[in-house]
Amino acid sequence: MQKTANDRYTDGEYLASNPTWGEEDSAWKARCIHELWNQSNLPSPLSIAEIGCGAGGILAKLHDLFPDNVQLDGFDIAPAAIDLANRRASPRLNFHLEDLTKSGQSFDLLLCVDVFEHVEDPFAFLRSLKKLAPVVVFNIPLEMHVAGILINHQRWTRRHYGHLHFYTAAVAFETLSDCGYTVTEFQYISRLTDIPRTTSEYLFWLPRRLLSLLNKELSARILGGTSLLVIARTNSP
């Protein structure tokens, strides 16, 4: 049987390359999501779901940031990810080894953080999310940039992380629009400038920082290391 893109997450291949399942960035991403949500002046949701929740770190941090009447549920198709996530489970925080798009459930808010660049058909996937919540938070890595093209970084990202599609901000916005979403809030975020960790990240910290102060979108297009964090409303199906 021919292997599909999803198989790498269920057969242990992704875990072998990413044993922490991106856990080290989860608290930072959660803070960015919470800050953007507060800027939006939207009311606090009573139910939050995350599709492709991984090890559950983002939801665990949001559990502490949102009011204590909010129920949070994480969904992932990878058994290894849910095994890690279940260590964080609590009365208000649950994790499910399940394809959320086929669950028949709906929530006040859906998180789709670094997910749709992994799926074979992102258009069908994005449209399938619209029935799950009226509001979706997306985090989209902006990996189509000049520096990445020069060093063939996209091929490394494809092999290491399983990213199949690469976006600029303009293409990301148009993709969401094509799939029936209206962006109400967005922000360019960069873990590499907020909390650099490696020698190369420190080396490029100053150029990224200076260029992002001038123009965040231009910095993303030239030097990379940036994601687009979006709050979007789902239009009628």
Secondary structure, DSSP 8 states (H G I E B T S, - for coil): ----TTHHHHSSHHHHH-TTTTGGGHHHHHHHHHHHHHHHT----SEEEEET-TTSHHHHHHHHHS-TT-EEEEEES-HHHHHHHGGG-BTTEEEEES-GGGS----SEEEEES-TTSSS-HHHHHHHHTTT-SEEEEEEE----HHHHHTTHHHHHHHHH-------HHHHHHHHHHTTEEEEEEEEE-HHHHS--SHHHHHTHHHHHHHHHH-HHHHHHHT---EEEEEEEE---
